[in-house]
Amino acid sequence: MDANGGAGARPEQARAGKGWLLLIYRVPPEPTRLRATVWRRLKGLGAIYLQNSAATLPANPVGERAMRKLRHDIVGMGGTAALMSCTALAGESDILAAWQAARDDEYVEIVDKCHDFLAEIDKETAASHFTYAELEENEEDLTKLRNWLAKITDRDVFDAPGRAATLEALKRCEHALETYAAQVYAADADGR
C-alpha cells in the first residue's frame, strides 16, 4: 500500500502515456446470463462503460491480463471482442470524471456498510452482549470491509475524493471494535 492508502499507479503515472485499455465486445443475445457474466466481470475490475459494450480501464499490466482473459472468454461464449490500448484524443476529462464517480460510488457503499457495522456494535453493546462469538463475527465483518476497501483503492489510480471519508469511516469501525473487544475481555474476567 502506498501513502494514500492504495496500491498501484498514481494519477501522474496513469496519465504519463499509459493511457487506457478499451474492450469492445458483443455477446449472443441468448442466454442473457452471458451478458450478465461479462457485466459482473467488468464491474469487478472497476471498468466503466463509455457506451453499450465498450468498457475501459486505465492501462496497467494487471488490468490488461484481466481484460485479455475476459476477451478470450467472450469469444468462447460465441461472441466477438477487441481489446485495444489507446489514449483519449478528446473527452478524457469526461472519462476521468466517470472513473472518479464510479470509485466514489464504491466508496459510498463501504461507508454505508461501515454505518451498518457501527450500528451492530452499538446494538450488541446496548444489550450487554459481550461474547467471544460475537467478537469473532464482528472481526470477520471488519476484515471483509478492509479487503473490499483494498480492492477499490487498488483500482483508484486517480485518488477519488471519496477515499478520505471511507478511510475515516473504517477507522471508526476499527476503534469501535477495539472498544467492544475490551468489553468482551472485561466480561470474561468478571465471569459473565
WOFENKA-V402770 format. One record per residue. N is the residue number from 0. RES is the residue in one letter. PSI is psi in whole degrees, 0 to 359 (999 if undefined). BURIAL is I if it has 9 or more other C-alpha atoms within 8 Angstrom, else O. Layout:
n: {N N}
res: {RES RES}
psi: {PSI PSI}
burial: {BURIAL BURIAL}
This chain:
n: {0 1 2 3 4 5 6 7 8 9 10 11 12 13 14 15 16 17 18 19 20 21 22 23 24 25 26 27 28 29 30 31 32 33 34 35 36 37 38 39 40 41 42 43 44 45 46 47 48 49 50 51 52 53 54 55 56 57 58 59 60 61 62 63 64 65 66 67 68 69 70 71 72 73 74 75 76 77 78 79 80 81 82 83 84 85 86 87 88 89 90 91 92 93 94 95 96 97 98 99 100 101 102 103 104 105 106 107 108 109 110 111 112 113 114 115 116 117 118 119 120 121 122 123 124 125 126 127 128 129 130 131 132 133 134 135 136 137 138 139 140 141 142 143 144 145 146 147 148 149 150 151 152 153 154 155 156 157 158 159 160 161 162 163 164 165 166 167 168 169 170 171 172 173 174 175 176 177 178 179 180 181 182 183 184 185 186 187 188 189 190 191}
res: {M D A N G G A G A R P E Q A R A G K G W L L L I Y R V P P E P T R L R A T V W R R L K G L G A I Y L Q N S A A T L P A N P V G E R A M R K L R H D I V G M G G T A A L M S C T A L A G E S D I L A A W Q A A R D D E Y V E I V D K C H D F L A E I D K E T A A S H F T Y A E L E E N E E D L T K L R N W L A K I T D R D V F D A P G R A A T L E A L K R C E H A L E T Y A A Q V Y A A D A D G R}
psi: {147 183 341 5 12 177 164 190 144 172 314 328 319 327 343 58 355 326 214 153 132 121 120 125 165 130 154 145 334 142 151 340 334 315 318 322 314 314 314 318 316 318 318 331 345 10 153 150 130 328 181 131 24 105 150 155 153 140 129 162 321 313 320 316 315 319 323 318 316 318 314 316 322 315 321 337 357 13 188 151 142 135 126 150 127 170 153 123 332 149 10 327 327 320 315 319 319 320 313 317 320 318 317 323 318 320 320 320 318 317 318 317 328 319 319 317 312 322 321 316 315 319 314 323 314 327 2 40 80 81 155 328 316 320 315 318 318 324 318 318 320 321 319 317 317 315 320 315 319 320 318 316 331 324 357 67 351 16 69 146 330 351 314 314 326 317 321 318 320 322 321 321 316 317 317 320 320 318 316 317 318 323 323 315 321 318 322 320 328 353 24 999}
burial: {O O O O O I I O I I I O I I O O O I I I I I I I I I I I O O O O O I I O O I O O I I I O I I I I I O O O I I I I I I I O O O I I O I I I O I I O O I I O I O I I I O I O I O O O O O O O O O I O O I I I I I I I O I I I O I I O I I I O I I O O I O O I I O O O O I O O O I I O O I I O I I O O I I O I I I O I I I I I I O I I O I I O O I O O I I O O I I O I I O O I I O I I O O I O O O O O}
